[in-house]
């Protein structure tokens, strides 16, 4: 079991660096996870999304998240990644210059982790682990509203969810048609339709599909939506779901002459916050160490 975990971490280290290079070098852990899930050639989508139930707490968790976080910690420790707050990660000069044809975690990372003579390295590792735990706890607190929102969307009936999506598109500057897709039945497979004015003289037609699902949206659903777009000569489409899209669905949406924009649950949260859509921003404070440190 230990060897299997080490091998998984070694594989993840290279995939983390590849993902960071693709994304421009400055990212969050969530960005890395999503990029690996959507694009990795060696780590499958199913492996990233796999969930288990903890025997101790009974809560569900993603094993890959632990593997990836350890991979990130090791890469920080040996200098491939820099971070000031343990949230925003940046490729160091060493990380930017890495040669993926030759990179091997067994020789480029592990020996430095196992160097028992480096007390400075050990101390840095302990500090990194402590700060990572603190950052994770803070992120969990700050993201609670996102979990609450997605839970509320999941409990909506389909009609209300479509109403929510049309309202969000209106906030985004789309002139939503008051007839097409609003009747809820016999709408030609669309949940909304609208017009976007991109400049002083050009207006384009956009179709909306909204799916309130617990599982991921697959590629056949994208194909069906593209077919429904033809009925109204939509020039592009927006597919919104409270859940997520499979890797094949993402590829299908990017094919052809009419690319379909995919908005998953995480992006819904970002848009709701950006446009203050049925939410109220709350300012709070977190005490610094001054108040908790022993005299």
C-alpha positions as CSV (number, residue, x, y, z in Angstrom):
1,X,0.0,0.0,0.0
2,X,2.8,2.4,0.9
3,X,4.7,1.8,-2.3
4,X,1.5,2.3,-4.3
5,X,0.9,5.6,-2.6
6,X,4.5,6.7,-3.3
7,X,4.1,5.8,-7.0
8,X,0.9,7.8,-7.2
9,X,2.5,10.8,-5.6
10,X,5.5,10.5,-8.0
11,X,3.1,10.4,-11.0
12,X,1.1,13.3,-9.6
13,X,4.2,15.5,-9.1
14,X,4.9,15.5,-12.9
15,X,1.2,16.1,-13.7
16,X,1.1,19.0,-11.3
17,X,4.0,20.7,-13.0
18,X,2.5,20.0,-16.5
19,X,-0.8,21.5,-15.4
20,X,0.9,24.6,-14.0
21,X,2.8,25.1,-17.3
22,X,-0.4,24.8,-19.3
23,X,-2.1,27.4,-17.0
24,X,0.6,30.0,-17.1
25,X,2.5,29.2,-13.9
26,X,0.4,31.0,-11.3
27,X,-2.6,28.9,-10.1
28,X,-4.5,27.5,-7.1
29,X,-4.8,23.9,-6.1
30,X,-8.3,23.8,-7.6
31,X,-7.0,25.0,-10.9
32,X,-4.4,22.2,-10.9
33,X,-7.0,19.6,-10.0
34,X,-9.4,20.7,-12.7
35,X,-6.7,20.8,-15.4
36,X,-5.5,17.3,-14.5
37,X,-9.1,16.0,-14.5
38,X,-9.9,17.5,-17.9
39,X,-6.6,17.1,-19.7
40,X,-4.1,14.6,-18.2
41,X,-3.0,11.8,-20.4
42,X,-1.9,9.5,-17.6
43,X,-4.4,10.2,-14.8
44,X,-7.9,9.4,-15.7
45,X,-11.0,11.6,-15.0
46,X,-12.4,8.7,-13.0
47,X,-9.4,8.6,-10.7
48,X,-9.6,12.3,-10.0
49,X,-13.3,12.1,-9.2
50,X,-13.2,8.9,-7.2
51,X,-14.9,9.2,-3.8
52,X,-14.6,7.1,-0.7
53,X,-16.3,7.1,2.7
54,X,-14.1,7.6,5.8
55,X,-14.4,4.8,8.3
56,X,-13.7,7.2,11.1
57,X,-15.9,10.1,10.3
58,X,-18.4,8.6,7.8
59,X,-17.7,11.6,5.5
60,X,-17.0,11.3,1.7
61,X,-13.6,12.4,0.4
62,X,-11.5,12.3,-2.8
63,X,-8.4,10.2,-2.4
64,X,-6.8,12.0,-5.3
65,X,-6.9,15.3,-3.4
66,X,-4.6,13.9,-0.7
67,X,-2.2,12.5,-3.3
68,X,-2.2,15.8,-5.2
69,X,-1.7,17.9,-2.1
70,X,1.3,15.8,-1.0
71,X,2.7,16.1,-4.5
72,X,2.4,19.9,-4.3
73,X,4.0,20.0,-0.8
74,X,7.0,18.0,-2.0
75,X,7.4,20.3,-5.1
76,X,7.3,23.3,-2.8
77,X,9.8,21.7,-0.4
78,X,12.4,21.1,-3.1
79,X,12.0,24.4,-4.9
80,X,9.9,23.7,-8.0
81,X,7.0,25.8,-6.7
82,X,6.9,29.0,-4.6
83,X,4.0,30.2,-2.4
84,X,3.6,33.0,0.0
85,X,0.2,32.1,1.4
86,X,-0.1,28.4,0.5
87,X,-3.1,29.3,-1.7
88,X,-1.6,30.9,-4.8
89,X,1.1,28.7,-6.2
90,X,3.8,29.9,-8.6
91,X,6.4,28.0,-10.6
92,X,9.9,29.0,-9.5
93,X,12.7,29.4,-12.0
94,X,13.5,25.8,-11.4
95,X,9.9,24.8,-12.1
96,X,9.7,27.0,-15.2
97,X,12.9,25.4,-16.6
98,X,11.9,21.8,-15.9
99,X,12.4,19.4,-18.9
100,X,9.4,17.0,-18.9
101,X,11.2,14.5,-21.1
102,X,13.8,14.0,-18.3
103,X,11.8,14.8,-15.2
104,X,11.6,11.9,-12.8
105,X,10.3,12.4,-9.2
106,X,12.3,9.5,-8.0
107,X,15.6,11.2,-8.8
108,X,14.6,14.9,-8.9
109,X,12.4,15.1,-5.8
110,X,12.6,12.0,-3.5
111,X,16.3,12.1,-2.7
112,X,16.0,15.6,-1.3
113,X,13.0,14.6,0.8
114,X,15.0,11.7,2.3
115,X,18.1,13.6,3.0
116,X,18.3,13.2,6.8
117,X,21.2,15.5,7.2
118,X,19.3,18.6,6.1
119,X,17.7,20.0,9.3
120,X,16.8,23.2,7.5
121,X,14.8,21.1,4.9
122,X,13.1,19.2,7.7
123,X,12.1,22.4,9.5
124,X,10.8,23.9,6.3
125,X,8.7,20.7,5.7
126,X,7.1,21.0,9.2
127,X,6.3,24.7,8.7
128,X,4.8,23.8,5.3
129,X,2.6,21.1,6.7
130,X,1.3,23.4,9.5
131,X,0.6,26.3,7.1
132,X,-1.1,24.0,4.6
133,X,-3.5,22.8,7.3
134,X,-4.3,26.3,8.3
135,X,-4.9,27.4,4.7
136,X,-7.1,24.4,4.2
137,X,-9.2,25.2,7.3
138,X,-9.6,28.8,6.2
139,X,-10.6,27.9,2.7
140,X,-13.2,25.5,4.0
141,X,-14.8,28.2,6.1
142,X,-14.8,30.7,3.2
143,X,-16.2,28.2,0.7
144,X,-19.1,27.1,2.9
145,X,-21.5,29.5,1.1
146,X,-20.6,27.8,-2.2
147,X,-21.5,24.4,-0.8
148,X,-24.8,25.9,0.5
149,X,-25.6,27.4,-2.9
150,X,-24.9,24.2,-4.8
151,X,-27.0,22.3,-2.3
152,X,-29.9,24.8,-2.7
153,X,-29.6,24.5,-6.5
154,X,-29.8,20.7,-6.3
155,X,-33.0,20.9,-4.3
156,X,-34.7,23.3,-6.8
157,X,-37.3,21.9,-9.1
158,X,-36.3,21.9,-12.8
159,X,-38.5,24.9,-13.6
160,X,-37.1,27.1,-10.9
161,X,-33.5,26.1,-11.8
162,X,-34.2,27.2,-15.4
163,X,-35.6,30.5,-14.1
164,X,-32.4,30.9,-12.0
165,X,-30.2,30.3,-15.1
166,X,-32.1,32.7,-17.3
167,X,-31.9,35.4,-14.6
168,X,-28.1,34.8,-14.3
169,X,-27.7,35.2,-18.1
170,X,-29.6,38.5,-17.9
171,X,-27.2,39.7,-15.3
172,X,-24.4,38.7,-17.6
173,X,-25.7,41.1,-20.3
174,X,-27.8,38.7,-22.5
175,X,-31.1,39.9,-23.7
176,X,-33.2,36.8,-22.9
177,X,-36.2,36.1,-25.2
178,X,-39.5,36.2,-23.3
179,X,-41.0,33.3,-25.2
180,X,-38.4,30.8,-26.5
181,X,-37.6,28.3,-23.8
182,X,-39.8,30.0,-21.2
183,X,-42.9,27.8,-21.7
184,X,-41.0,24.9,-20.1
185,X,-42.6,22.4,-22.5
186,X,-42.5,22.1,-26.3
187,X,-39.6,24.5,-26.4
188,X,-37.6,22.6,-29.0
189,X,-35.1,21.3,-26.4
190,X,-34.0,24.7,-25.2
191,X,-34.3,26.2,-21.7
192,X,-33.7,29.7,-22.9
193,X,-32.8,31.9,-25.9
194,X,-31.3,35.3,-26.2
195,X,-29.3,37.9,-28.0
196,X,-25.8,39.3,-27.3
197,X,-24.7,42.6,-28.7
198,X,-20.9,42.3,-29.0
199,X,-20.2,45.8,-30.4
200,X,-22.0,48.7,-32.0
201,X,-23.4,46.8,-34.9
202,X,-23.1,43.0,-34.3
203,X,-25.8,41.0,-32.4
204,X,-25.6,37.2,-32.1
205,X,-28.1,34.6,-31.2
206,X,-27.4,32.4,-28.1
207,X,-29.2,29.3,-26.9
208,X,-29.4,28.1,-23.3
209,X,-29.5,24.6,-21.8
210,X,-29.9,24.2,-18.1
211,X,-29.5,20.8,-16.3
212,X,-30.0,20.3,-12.6
213,X,-28.2,17.0,-12.2
214,X,-26.4,15.1,-9.5
215,X,-24.1,13.2,-11.9
216,X,-21.9,14.7,-14.6
217,X,-23.3,15.9,-17.9
218,X,-22.0,13.6,-20.7
219,X,-21.2,14.2,-24.4
220,X,-24.5,12.9,-25.8
221,X,-26.3,15.7,-23.9
222,X,-24.0,18.2,-25.6
223,X,-24.8,16.7,-29.0
224,X,-28.6,16.9,-28.3
225,X,-28.2,20.5,-27.3
226,X,-26.3,21.4,-30.5
227,X,-29.1,19.8,-32.5
228,X,-31.7,21.9,-30.6
229,X,-29.7,25.0,-31.4
230,X,-30.3,24.4,-35.1
231,X,-34.0,25.0,-34.8
232,X,-33.5,28.7,-33.9
233,X,-30.2,29.2,-35.8
234,X,-28.3,29.9,-32.6
235,X,-24.8,31.0,-33.3
236,X,-23.5,29.8,-30.0
237,X,-24.8,28.0,-26.9
238,X,-24.4,28.1,-23.1
239,X,-24.9,24.9,-21.2
240,X,-25.3,25.4,-17.5
241,X,-25.3,22.7,-14.8
242,X,-25.1,22.6,-11.0
243,X,-22.8,19.6,-11.3
244,X,-20.0,19.2,-13.8
245,X,-19.1,17.9,-17.3
246,X,-17.3,14.8,-18.3
247,X,-14.0,15.1,-20.1
248,X,-15.6,13.9,-23.4
249,X,-18.4,16.5,-22.9
250,X,-15.8,19.2,-22.7
251,X,-14.1,18.0,-25.9
252,X,-17.5,17.7,-27.7
253,X,-18.4,21.3,-26.7
254,X,-15.3,22.6,-28.4
255,X,-15.8,20.8,-31.7
256,X,-17.4,22.1,-34.8
257,X,-17.9,25.7,-35.9
258,X,-20.2,26.5,-33.0
259,X,-18.4,26.2,-29.7
260,X,-20.7,25.7,-26.7
261,X,-19.7,27.5,-23.5
262,X,-19.9,25.2,-20.5
263,X,-20.7,26.5,-17.0
264,X,-20.4,24.1,-14.1
265,X,-21.4,24.4,-10.5
266,X,-18.1,25.9,-9.4
267,X,-18.4,28.6,-12.1
268,X,-22.0,29.3,-11.2
269,X,-20.8,30.2,-7.7
270,X,-18.2,32.6,-9.2
271,X,-20.9,34.3,-11.4
272,X,-23.4,34.5,-8.5
273,X,-20.7,36.3,-6.4
274,X,-19.6,38.5,-9.3
275,X,-23.1,39.8,-10.0
276,X,-24.5,39.6,-6.4
277,X,-27.3,37.4,-7.8
278,X,-29.6,36.6,-4.9
279,X,-26.7,36.8,-2.4
280,X,-25.5,39.4,0.1
281,X,-21.7,39.9,0.7
282,X,-20.8,39.6,4.3
283,X,-17.6,41.1,5.9
284,X,-16.1,39.2,8.8
285,X,-12.8,39.1,10.6
286,X,-10.4,36.4,11.7
287,X,-8.1,36.9,14.7
288,X,-4.4,36.8,14.1
289,X,-1.9,35.0,16.2
290,X,-1.3,38.0,18.5
291,X,-4.6,37.1,20.3
292,X,-3.8,33.4,20.6
293,X,0.0,33.2,21.2
294,X,1.0,32.5,24.7
295,X,2.8,35.3,26.6
